[in-house]
Amino acid sequence: MRYKITFFLKVFLRLAIVSCLALIISYPIPAQADVIYQAFNMPFQEVKAQLPQLQGYTYIQVSPPEKSNPSDQWWGRYQPIDFTVLESPLGNENDLKELIDAAHEQNLKILVDVILNHMADYPPYSETLQYPRYSPQDFHPRTCINNDQDRYQVTHGWLGCSLPDLNTESPYVRQEAKNYLTHLLDLGVDGFRIDALKHIESQYFEEVLAVVPSDKYMYGEVLSGNLDDSYIYTGIHDLDVSDYALLGTLKNAFSFGGDLRSLIDPASFGGALTGSEAVTFAKTHDTVEGGDLYNYYGFNPQDQMLANAYILARSEGIPLIYRDDTSNPIAQAGINFHEQLIDQPQYFRNGNEIAEGADSPNLLFIERGDRGLAIINKAGESFEQTSARMPGLEVGCYQELQSNLTMCVSQENDGQKYITQWGSSEQGGLQVDGRTALFFVKNEG
């Protein structure tokens, strides 16, 4: 969905207010270290082979498995033909079951992407509206969605004017959805990502999701920067939603002229969902180059990696990492940091408390309790200071999770804590290269 220009103006106007209130924000954090790996459009056997490299993730999200438009393009998986048959270019039901079982053996969980609101634009089905298990009376009349603010149009119109929209108020249609979810649960799946959530009325999910046990994880895609669209669904059977508002804030903050300090508390000015309800991300299949939303939400790939560092370093939300980013050292170190420090509170440290010139739109310091620190520098040049304080961390030495660089913090005669070692024992202060993120965790023992 188009990200309204007024939202970006609001970010700039309220940034000054956020800075005046405080650059140091503390939050309680959830007692879980969940990270989602988006195995987008990957054959199930290929995902299975990749599982040993995915330790540190909690969930592996696979693309829709039902019989769909036979196109070998990714969008074909999002055009269902028959929900009672699990067979597509990604694999068949047996392939999916093997993946689920293999994942469980390695303490990983499988989320399945499901489409519940529409069927395929694929003749002759789309011409006659005679699909397996569905007939013309099971669809809304063909109408286009011309106004995203009109809830009736959004929940009854045909996506793209061409994808037949199911009559989701129908008891029969709802029962078919429950049958499909139950079938997947019987195979052992651990939860669902629900596509196009905002295109179905909320009452549908109150009924249909009742078949999903409470120990399964679910979230839905709401393609909107309008938080009101998301809050319609949050809390229905513990449903989380995708945080496109935060993605817009990330793009703005990491772009040229943007200010990372706007990321200290984005929910306070409508720039993010509240943390307990959000799946956070810097990139999905819709926002990569060539994706449907690239023009609205896509940004520089290195900035996207730095944005990944942010969502992995903070406590709010459940981070999602797109398949192409999983081998990047920043993502790998960030997942390690996220897992090790999940039980630690979050604290954004004002750069002025650390070093001269560190209160900058290009720098962000995220403390996790007194045991961890993430530093993000989006500038093209390094930030260096020979003297730097570290008031929030325990005295001791910390290891950077990518480079293995050692940072040591000591309390000096003036009572303040300083960085007395940065890499070599002869060097103190700070030296953060440009266009990078660092993750420090305290050495124990």
N, C-alpha and C positions, 0 to 999 in steps of 0.2 A: 504494500500500500504506500502511496506517496507520503513522504514525511513532510509535514507542513512546515513552511518557512517560519511561521510564527513560533513553532516550538524551538527552533534554533535561536531565534531572537530572545526567547524567554531564558534560554541557557545563559546567554551573555548578560542579560539584565540582572539575573538573579545571582550570578557568580559573585558579584561584589557583596551581596547580602550574605552568601554562604561564607565568604572569607571573613567578613566582620563577625559573624556568629562564632566561628571557630574553624580552624583547619585541622583540629584534632577531634575525631569522632570515634567513639567506642561502642561496640555492639556485643550482645551475647551471640553465640554461634550454635548451630544445630549439632547434635551429637552424631554426626555421620560424615563420612569422607567420600561422598559420591561424586564421580566424574563419569560423563557419558562419552563414549567414542561413537561417532557417526560413521558407520560402515556403509556409506551411501552408495547404492547401486552396485554393491559388490556381491558376486555369487556366494552362496552360503558355504560352499566348500573352500573358497578362497578365504573367507573370514575365518573358518575353522583352522586353516593352516597358519593364520596370523595370530591366533590366540596367545601363544607363548610370548609374543612381543607386546602384549597388551596388559601385562600385569601393572597394577596401579590404577587402572580403570575399575569402575564398579559395573557399569552397564555397557553392553554392546548393542547399539541400535541398528537394526537391519531394515532394509527397504521392504515395501509391501510384498507379501508372498502369494497373494491370491491369483487366480487366472485373470489375466489382464490383456489389454491391447497388445498384440504380439510384436509391436515395434521393438527393435533392439535399443531404442533411445530411452533414457531414464524416465521420461514423462509417461512412457507406456505403463510403467508399474503403478502409476497414480490414476489409471483409468480401468477400474475393475469391470470384469465381465461376469465372473461366477465366484462368489465367496465360499462355495462349498468345495471348491477344488483348489488345492495349494500346488500350483505348478506355473512356472514362468521362466523367462530366460535366466533368472537367478538360481533356479533349482526347484526341486519338487518337495513334497511333504517329507519324504525320507531324508533328503539333504538338510532340511530345516531341523528335523528331529536330531540328526547326528550333530549338528552344530550346537543345539541346546544342551545335549548331554555332554559334549566335549567341553563346553563352557563351564558347566556346573562342576565338572571334574577339576577345573582350574580356578574354582571360586569366583567365576565371572557370571554375570547375569545377562539375559537376552531381553531387550525391548523390541517389540515389533511395531513398525509404522503401519497404521491402519487408516483406510479411507472409508468413511461411513455416510457421507452426504451425497455422493453422486456416482454415476456409472460411466462407462467408456463412450467416447464419441467414436464409435467404430461400427460401420454398416455390416450387416443389416440391423443389428440390435438397436442402434441409436435412431434408425428410421422408423422402426415398428414399435419400439419400446417393449419388445418381447425378449427379455433376458432370462437365463435360467433363474427360476424362483421369483422373477418380477415381471409384471404386466403393466400396461398403460395406467391403470388406476393407482399404481404404486408410486407415481411421479407427480411432482408439481407441474402445473401448466408451463409451457416454455415461455420464459421472460428473461430479459437481460438485467444485469445489475448495473445501474447507472448512477446510483447514489449510495455510497458506502455509509452514510449516516442514517439511512432508512432501514431499520432493523427488519421490517417485514420483507423488503426487497432482498436484503442480504441473506436472509434465511430461507427464502423461497425462490430466488432467481437461479438461473443456470450459469455456472461459472464460465466465463468467456462466451456466454450466449450459446454454448454448444455442448456442455457436459450435462446430461440428463440428471436433474436434481430429484433425489428421492423424497417422497412424502414422509418426512420423519415424524409427523404427528400420528401416522398410521400405526395401530397396534401390531399389524402384521409386519411392517417394515422394521419396527423396533425389535420384534421377536427374532427376525432374521439376523439383525446385528448382534443380539445376545447369543444366538447360536454360533455365529462366527467367532466371537470373543471366547466363548466356552470351548470351542474346538481348539483354538490356539492355547488356551490355558491347560487343556488336557494334554497337549504336547509338552508342557513344562515351561512355557514362556513366563518371564518374571515381570511383565508389565507392558505398557503400550505408550506410543506417541500417537496422538490423534491428529490427523491432518485436517486443515481447514475448519478448526473448531468453531470460529465465529459464524460459520454458515449453517449452524444447527442451533435450534432453540435450546436453552439451558434445561428445560424440563425433560427433554430427551435423555440427557446424560444422567439426570437424577434417577431415571428408571433403568436405562440400559447398563450403566456402570455398576449397578447393584449386583451384577453377576460376578464382578471382579473382587476377589478376596482382599481384605484390608492390608495384607502384607505385600501386595503387588504395587509397583510404582507406576504412576500415570501422569503424563503431562500432555497439553494440547498446544497446537500451533495457532496463535492469533496474529495474523499478519497486519499489525496496526501499531502506529505510534501513539494511539489514543488509549490511555490506560483504562478508561471506562469500558472499552471493548473487552479487555482482559478480566476486569474484576467481576464481570457478569458470571464468569465460570470458576474463579478461584474458590476453593473450599468444597466444591461438589465432589463428594467421595474423595477428599484430599487431593483433588486435581491441581497440579501446577500448570503454569502457562509459560510459553516462550517470551522472553523479555526483549521485544523489538524496540521498546522505548530506550532501554539501555544501549542497544546496538547503535541507535541514532546518536546517543550521547557520546559513545565511544568514537564513532566516526568523526564527530565534531571536535572532540578533545584531541585526537591524535592527528588530525589534519593540520596543514600549515596554518599557523596563527591560532590554533586551538590551545586550550589551557587544561593541563592535566588536573589542576586543582578542582575543576568541575566534577571530578570523579570521586571526591571525598565523600559526598553524601548526595548522590544524584536523585534518590527518592524524595528528598526534601523539596525539590522544585519540579517534580513530575518527570524527571529524566530517567526513571527506572521504577520497576515494581518493587514492592517490599520484598526483602530477601527470602522469607520463608515460602514464597509462592512462585519463585522464578527459576526458569532454566536460562542460564546466561551463556552468551557465545559471542565470538568476534566474526564468525564465518559459518555459513551453512551452504547447502547445495543451491539455494535460491540466491545467495549473495555473491558467489564466486563469479569471475568473469564468464559471461555467457548465460548466467542464471537470470531468472525472471526479475529479480529485484536488484541486480548489480548496479543499475543506474541510480538507485535510491540509497542502497546500504553498502555497496562495495567500496573499499578503499585500498590504499597501498598495502601490498602483501607484508612488508616488514612492519608497518604500523599495525596490521592485523595480528602479527605475532606478539607485538608488545601489548596489544589489547588482550590477547590470550594470557599473558603474564598477569595482567590486572585481574581478570576474572578468576584465575587460579590462586592468586595471592590473597584476595579478600575473603571474608567469611560468608557473605550473603550469596544465596543462590546455589544452584547445582550447575557446575560448568559443563559445557558440551564442547568437544574438540572435533573439528572436521577431519575426515580421514587423511587429507593431504598434509596435515600439520603434525601428525602424531610422531614423526621421526625428527622433528625440529628440536634442537637442544633446549630452547626456551620452553617449549611445551613439556618436554620430558622432565626438566628440572622443576617446572611449575607444578606438575602433578605430584612429584616427590615432596615438594614443599607443602602442598595442599594436604597430602596424606599425613605427613609428620606433625603438622601443627593444627589439625582440625579442632583440637580441644582448647586452643588458645584464643583469648579475646583479641579483637582487632583494634588497632589504633593508628590513625593517620597523623604522623609527626610533622609539625610545621618545620619547613626547611630552615627557618631562621634559628631554630633551636639546635641545629646540627652544624651548620657551617655558613660562613659569609657567602651570600649569593645563592644559597640553596633554596630559598623561597622563590621558585621560578615556575613559569607555566610549562617548562619542559621536564620538570623533575617531580617524582612522587615517591614518598617514603611510607611504606605500609609495615607497621610492626605487628607481630603476632605474639601477644603476651610479652614476656621479657626473654624469649628464647629464639625468636626469629625475626628477620627483616627482609623485605623485598624492596629493591630500588629500581625504578624505571626512569630511563633517560631517553626521551624521544628526539633530542636535538642531534644535529649532525656532528657536533663536536663534543669532545669529552668534557666532563666537569671535574675539576681538580682543585683541592684545597689541602695545604700541608697541615692544617689544624682542623680537626672535626670532633665534635662532641657526640655522644650517643647516650642520652639521658634515660632512655626507656629500656635498655637491655641490661641483663646481668653482666657483671664483671666476668671475663673469661674469653675464650676464643671460639670463633664461629667459622664454619666451612661453607664456601660458596658451592652450590650444587652442580654448576656446569664446569667451572674452571678449576675447582678444588682450591681456589685462593683462600688464604687464611686471613681473617680479620680478628684482631684482639682488642678488647675493651678493658681499660684499666682506670681505677679511680685515683686521681692525682691529689696533690696537697691542698688544692683549693676546694676539694670536695666534689668536683664534677668528674664525670666519666668521659674519657676521651678514647678515640681510636688510636692506639699506640702502635699497631702493626697493621699494615695493608699489603699483603703479599709477603715481602721480605721483612725481616726483623728490623731493618734499618729505616723502614719507611712507615710513617703514620699518615693520618689524615684520610682523605678520600680521593679516589681516581676512578671515575665511572666513565667508561668509553661511551661514545655517542651511539645512538640507535641500538640500545641493549637493555636487558633486564638482568638483575642479579638477585639470587635467592640465598640468604645466609641462615644456617641453622646451627644452634649452639652445640659444640662438642660436649658430650657427656663423659663424666669420669675424670 
